[in-house]
Structures are given as C-alpha cells and as structure tokens.
Amino acid sequence: MNRTVQFNSPFLLGFEHLERLLERTAKSSADAYPPYNIEQSTDGKLRITVAVAGFEKSELSVTVEDNQLVIRGKQTDSQDKTFLHRGIAARQFQRSFVLAEGIEVTDATLENGLLTVELFRPKAESVMRTIEIKSGSGTKGAANGKGAQP
C-alpha cells in the first residue's frame, strides 16, 4: 500500500520535514531483519531491543544522525569455516528509528544476543509567549522600533 501524505495545507507551516521523515520511515520499515521490540515505561524512558544473535560488539554500531537513531551490524565471514548448512543469518543490516525532538540516547548494551538501546524523553514544558503588536503607521518613530508617540 503506497500512501501519499499531503503537507500543502496553509495551516501546516514549516512541516515539510515531517513529510521527509515519513518517507524515510516508510523506506526503512520494508525490511523485517533484524527483529526488534520497543518498550515504554511510565517515567519517560524508552527501550529498543534488537535481536542480533551471532554479532559481536565490534561488529555493531549505534549512532544518532539528524534525529534518527541508526543501528548497523556487519559480520565478517570467516574463511576457515565450511558450512554444510547455514541457517543463522550472517548478513549486514541497518535499522533506523526516527527520534522526536528532545529524545536522548542514554545507553546501549549487548547481552545474550540482544542489543538494548535506552532512550529518555524529558517532560515537555508548556511555553507561552506574548508577541508585542506594533503600530503599522508610517511614522518615523514606528520605523525605528519605538512606536508612534502619543
């Protein structure tokens, strides 16, 4: 199913980056390897667990690039082994997750074939700002930012 999202509404100013993020996400979700879980706790923490059986720590990398968490794995084939059957995947992969503004990657751990990446989402603070309305008259005082004299 191919879905096109329209961000050309006059009420959605400056959201072009969301359309690019959705396109990037749709491309990366096509591949199901390696499988992963995403957990959320009540204290603003997220945990991504990726099944990377057979990978060593040196064959994995976790980076954040342009608000995108990228997990890469690349195994090197051992030339001294002859396989009669090869059922364990030994292929390279790249798994990407788009991060919202403010989400921080705090830790990554490899244990028992599972790579766990810890994330933290701080509580969003409500921000309210009052914008000063200036006079639109063509007086000299208005042009220099002081406003019209009464």
Phi, psi and omega per residue, in radians:
M1 nan 2.090 3.125
N2 -1.760 2.144 -3.066
R3 -2.067 2.275 3.095
T4 -1.850 2.231 3.128
V5 -1.775 2.297 -3.130
Q6 -1.735 2.097 3.086
F7 -2.002 0.537 -3.113
N8 -1.739 0.271 3.087
S9 -1.240 2.471 3.119
P10 -1.183 -0.208 3.131
F11 -1.589 -0.117 -3.138
L12 -1.929 1.277 -3.100
L13 -1.496 2.235 3.077
G14 1.390 0.324 -3.124
F15 -1.795 0.317 3.139
E16 -1.050 -0.566 -3.133
H17 -1.140 -0.491 3.099
L18 -1.162 -0.682 3.107
E19 -1.097 -0.725 3.097
R20 -1.129 -0.689 3.115
L21 -1.111 -0.722 3.124
L22 -1.146 -0.683 3.101
E23 -1.132 -0.748 3.140
R24 -1.132 -0.687 3.130
T25 -1.169 -0.722 3.141
A26 -1.086 -0.660 3.136
K27 -1.171 -0.717 -3.065
S28 -1.386 -0.297 -3.111
S29 -1.445 -0.106 -3.113
A30 -1.210 -0.579 -3.106
D31 -1.589 2.264 -3.084
A32 -1.670 0.065 -3.107
Y33 -1.894 2.346 -0.160
P34 -1.439 2.752 3.116
P35 -1.207 2.700 -3.092
Y36 -2.617 2.802 3.015
N37 -2.132 2.633 3.006
I38 -2.223 2.163 -3.140
E39 -2.037 2.594 3.080
Q40 -2.220 2.334 3.071
S41 -1.870 2.938 -3.059
T42 -1.294 -0.300 -3.088
D43 -1.639 0.437 3.070
G44 1.448 0.184 -3.140
K45 -1.728 2.540 3.055
L46 -2.158 2.629 3.109
R47 -2.382 2.194 3.035
I48 -1.882 2.180 3.117
T49 -2.039 2.134 -3.094
V50 -2.005 2.271 3.123
A51 -1.398 1.911 -3.090
V52 -2.193 0.869 -3.123
A53 -0.981 2.322 3.095
G54 1.580 -0.191 3.127
F55 -1.572 2.439 3.020
E56 -1.641 2.844 -3.121
K57 -0.991 -0.663 -3.109
S58 -1.227 -0.265 -3.123
E59 -1.684 0.058 -3.110
L60 -2.088 2.620 3.017
S61 -2.471 2.503 3.103
V62 -2.187 2.076 -3.133
T63 -2.336 2.779 3.013
V64 -2.038 2.104 -3.097
E65 -2.282 1.986 3.103
D66 0.891 1.007 -3.139
N67 1.008 0.549 3.117
Q68 -2.332 2.156 3.059
L69 -1.443 2.168 -3.104
V70 -2.117 2.150 3.096
I71 -1.963 2.138 -3.109
R72 -2.120 2.556 3.059
G73 -2.419 2.372 3.109
K74 -2.521 1.990 3.103
Q75 -1.640 2.542 3.060
T76 -1.725 2.308 3.134
D77 -1.265 2.307 3.070
S78 -1.424 2.162 -3.099
Q79 -1.361 -0.264 -3.070
D80 -1.594 0.132 -3.135
K81 -1.970 2.444 3.028
T82 -2.027 2.078 -3.088
F83 -1.636 2.279 2.986
L84 -1.489 -0.543 3.043
H85 -2.582 2.377 3.132
R86 -2.182 1.686 -3.129
G87 -1.798 -0.221 3.113
I88 -1.630 2.123 -3.096
A89 -1.114 2.321 3.104
A90 -2.258 0.922 -3.100
R91 -2.009 2.781 3.105
Q92 -1.356 2.735 3.131
F93 -2.586 2.831 2.995
Q94 -2.479 2.120 3.138
R95 -2.082 2.210 -3.083
S96 -2.068 2.497 3.081
F97 -2.295 2.202 3.112
V98 -1.402 2.236 -3.107
L99 -1.778 2.427 3.051
A100 -1.258 2.798 3.097
E101 -0.991 2.350 3.064
G102 1.624 -0.280 3.133
I103 -1.283 2.295 -3.101
E104 -1.994 2.416 3.021
V105 -1.522 2.109 -3.033
T106 -1.831 -0.439 -3.048
D107 -2.869 2.704 3.022
A108 -2.471 2.305 -3.078
T109 -2.366 2.398 3.061
L110 -1.964 2.078 -3.127
E111 -2.622 2.254 3.091
N112 0.942 0.694 3.094
G113 1.368 0.172 3.119
L114 -2.100 2.184 3.056
L115 -1.659 2.097 -3.120
T116 -1.948 2.183 3.120
V117 -1.997 2.144 -3.129
E118 -1.675 2.365 3.119
L119 -2.224 2.701 3.113
F120 -2.299 2.307 3.093
R121 -1.994 1.846 3.123
P122 -1.172 2.683 3.114
K123 -1.077 2.328 3.112
A124 -1.333 2.321 3.098
E125 -1.673 2.373 3.110
S126 -1.298 2.240 -3.118
V127 -2.059 2.222 3.076
M128 -2.198 2.327 -3.113
R129 -2.284 2.380 3.059
T130 -1.733 2.267 -3.133
I131 -1.733 2.202 3.117
E132 -1.222 2.341 3.101
I133 -1.690 2.072 -3.117
K134 -1.666 2.770 3.121
S135 -1.262 2.471 -3.140
G136 -1.678 0.141 -3.111
S137 -1.243 2.751 -3.078
G138 -1.545 0.417 -3.139
T139 -1.298 2.767 -3.103
K140 -1.073 -0.685 -3.123
G141 -1.126 -0.628 -3.133
A142 -1.219 -0.554 -3.097
A143 -1.244 -0.514 -3.123
N144 -1.663 0.177 3.027
G145 1.565 -0.023 -3.123
K146 -1.515 -0.238 -3.113
G147 1.470 2.913 -3.120
A148 -1.283 2.479 3.099
Q149 -1.381 2.392 -3.133
P150 -1.250 nan nan
